[in-house]
Amino acid sequence: LTVEKEVLAGARREAEEAVGRAVEELAEAQAALALRVQSRTEEERHEERARAKASAVQRQLEEVGRQVKAKQAELEALASECEERARLSTGDTDRHQAELGRLQEECVTVDKA
């Protein structure tokens, strides 16, 4: 009976040690899992910030694109206005030359008279 008690006590110690090791391994596994979760969460936050920055940059690019189109339209309108003024100016110059020629002819006529 004493031998059986010693065998049972030995088995119990081994079982308790095995349970203790299992508890330690479980704690290590839980700690490793917590680190992975934390790391993944940080990665997700980083990715979320990167997506937010990319989205902000995209919006800025779109706004710059709209501003460029507006400026381009403004420049095209100015160019058209300049072309129209140049055309009118050329017409005015032609009329002035014709008027000058007519006045010169009148002067010659007056001088001859």
Sequence and secondary structure as in RCSB ss.txt:
>XXXX:A:sequence
LTVEKEVLAGARREAEEAVGRAVEELAEAQAALALRVQSRTEEERHEERARAKASAVQRQLEEVGRQVKAKQAEL
EALASECEERARLSTGDTDRHQAELGRLQEECVTVDKA
>XXXX:A:secstr
 HHHHHHHHHHHHHHHHHHHHHHHHHHHHHHHHHHHHHHHHHHHHHHHHHHHHHHHHHHHHHHHHHHHHHHHHHH
HHHHHHHHHHHHHHHHHHHHHHHHHHHHHHHHHHHHH 
